[in-house]
Amino acid sequence: MTLGRALGTWYLVERRRGGVASRAGLAHRLRVAFQELGPTYIKLGQIVSSGEGIFPPELVGEFRQLRDRVPPEPFAVVRDIVESDLGRPLSEVFAEFATEPLAAASIAQVHRAVLQTGEVVVVKVQRPDVATLVRRDLAVMSYVAPFLVGRIPVAVLANPPALIELFAETIVEELDFRLEAENMLDIAGVLAASDQRAIVVPRPHPRLVTPRVLVMEQLDGFSWDDVAGMKAAGIKTEDVLRAGVVSFLEGAMLYGVFHGDLHGGNLLVLPDGRVALLDFGITGRLVEERRVAFLRLVMGGTLNDVRAQVQALRDLGALDADADIDQVVADLGLDGPPQDVVEMSAEELTKQLRDLTKQLLGYGAKMPKELMLFVKDILFLDGAVATLAPDIDLLGEVAGISAYFASRHGGRIASEIGIDPRERPADLDSVRSSLGVSADIERLSYREIQERRALLRRKFEAERYGTSAPEPT
C-alpha cells in the first residue's frame, strides 16, 4: 500500500516532467516509502545506495540517506534494551552514555559512551522487535517475488525469488550481534596475517556483547565522502582507495573472508590515512573449494583467460555443476573478439542482453551469496574511484595491484591454481578491449570511463523516449 501510494503520486506529479525531474521525484518518493516500511526495506535501500553505475544516480543519491539518517529510537527504549541484555543498570557499566545517537540505521543505532574504566566506546543497540518485523517483511517479499518473474525489466536479468532468499540470509545474520563480533575478530585476524597495516577494525569488548548489544572501541575520522577534509589533512585519497581494494581482494582470494557490506556509512578514514571498517553484520565467507575457485576467477580475469573464468564460475555455483565449459564459452560467444559497446546502438545492446540472459538461464545460472556480496562491494569500490580518485590511471592501477599480488603472493597462487603471476603479468590489452578502447591507449582515467557510461545511458534513454542520443562533449 505504501509503495503503491508512492508510485501513484509520482505517476500523477513528477512523471509528466520527464528526464532528471521524473527520476529524482521517483527516487525521493521511494526513499520515503522504504523508510516508512521499516528495517527490511531500509536495508534493501542501503544495498541500492552502493550501486553506483548500475542504478540511476538519483536513486543512489537519495537512498544514501538510509545509511545513517533513519529516525532513531527514544533513549528510554535504548536504555531498556542495554540494561536487559547486559543484566545490569547502565550506571554500573558506563560512566557516560550519550542520549542522542551518533547514527541510526535499519537494524540498529549507535551511541557514544564511556566505560567505568574511562575508555571511550561506541554502543550498537538493536531496534526493538526488529527481528519480528524483518521476518514478517521477508515473508511478504517471498510471496511477491514469484509474480515479478518476467514482468519487469530488472527481473528479466535475475531470479527474484532467489535474490530474496539471498537477501533474507544476509539480513537475518545481522540480527545476532555475537556473530558480528566474531566477524570483526576474524577479519582483524586476516589483516594481521597479511600484514595489512592500512586497514583497521574496532576491537569489540567480549564481555559486553549480546545478541542485541555490541560495545566496541571508538574510532574517529573523516567520512568516506569528505575528500576535501582528507586532502586538507594531507591524506592521499588515491592511497586510501588502493589500500581498500588490495585488502578486500586479499581477504577474499587468499583467506576466504571479506567485509560483505561496503558503503560510505561503514567506512572512516583516520587522521593518519588508515581506513577503519565498521559494521560487520554481513561478512562474506568462502569455503576452501570456493575460495580457490574465486582466486581462479580473479586471476583468469587479469590474464584474459576466459575458460578459467567460466570454470571458476561453475565451481562457485553460478552455473550447473555439469555445465560443459567449452560449450558455454562457445554459446556465449566469449571466444570471439570483444565489441565496443559504445559503438553499438541501444537496440543492439538490448538484444544482446536478452540473448545472453536467455542463454545463461539455460545453463542454470544463479548468483551465489558470496559472489553477490563480492559484486556489490566491487560496485561500491568502482563508485568510490569517482569520489576519491577520478583522474587516477586505471591501467596503471591494474598493473600495480597485479604486481603486488605477484611479488607478495605469487608462490602461493601458483601452487593453488597453477597460474604463476610472477611469470604472467596482467594482460592490459584485454583490459583495454573490455573497456572498448584501442590498444594504443596508454593511460585511461575513471573520468573517461564515466563519460562512456553516460553515453550508454543517453542511448538507452533516446530509444525509450524516441529521441536522438546527444553526442558526448
HELIX and SHEET records of a PDB file:
HELIX    1   1 THR A    2  LEU A   12  1                                  11    
HELIX    2   2 ARG A   15  ARG A   17  5                                   3    
HELIX    3   3 GLY A   19  LEU A   37  1                                  19    
HELIX    4   4 PRO A   39  SER A   49  1                                  11    
HELIX    5   5 PRO A   57  PHE A   63  1                                   7    
HELIX    6   6 ARG A   64  LEU A   66  5                                   3    
HELIX    7   7 PHE A   75  LEU A   86  1                                  12    
HELIX    8   8 LEU A   90  VAL A   93  1                                   4    
HELIX    9   9 VAL A  130  LEU A  148  1                                  19    
HELIX   10  10 PRO A  153  VAL A  156  1                                   4    
HELIX   11  11 PRO A  160  GLU A  173  1                                  14    
HELIX   12  12 PHE A  177  ALA A  193  1                                  17    
HELIX   13  13 VAL A  227  ALA A  232  1                                   6    
HELIX   14  14 THR A  237  GLU A  250  1                                  14    
HELIX   15  15 GLY A  251  TYR A  255  3                                   5    
HELIX   16  16 GLY A  264  ASN A  266  5                                   3    
HELIX   17  17 GLU A  288  THR A  302  1                                  15    
HELIX   18  18 VAL A  306  ASP A  315  1                                  10    
HELIX   19  19 ILE A  325  ASP A  331  1                                   7    
HELIX   20  20 VAL A  341  GLU A  343  5                                   3    
HELIX   21  21 ALA A  346  GLY A  362  1                                  17    
HELIX   22  22 LYS A  369  LEU A  388  1                                  20    
HELIX   23  23 LEU A  394  ILE A  417  1                                  24    
HELIX   24  24 LEU A  428  LEU A  435  1                                   8    
HELIX   25  25 TYR A  446  TYR A  465  1                                  20    
SHEET    1   A 3 PHE A  94  PHE A  97  0                                        
SHEET    2   A 3 ALA A 108  LEU A 115 -1                                        
SHEET    3   A 3 ALA A 103  ALA A 104 -1                                        
SHEET    1   B 5 PHE A  94  PHE A  97  0                                        
SHEET    2   B 5 ALA A 108  LEU A 115 -1                                        
SHEET    3   B 5 VAL A 120  GLN A 126 -1                                        
SHEET    4   B 5 VAL A 213  GLU A 217 -1                                        
SHEET    5   B 5 PRO A 204  VAL A 209 -1                                        
SHEET    1   C 4 ILE A 199  VAL A 200  0                                        
SHEET    2   C 4 VAL A 275  LEU A 277  1                                        
SHEET    3   C 4 LEU A 267  VAL A 269 -1                                        
SHEET    4   C 4 PHE A 222  SER A 223 -1                                        
SHEET    1   D 2 VAL A 257  HIS A 259  0                                        
SHEET    2   D 2 THR A 283  ARG A 285 -1                                        
END                                                                             
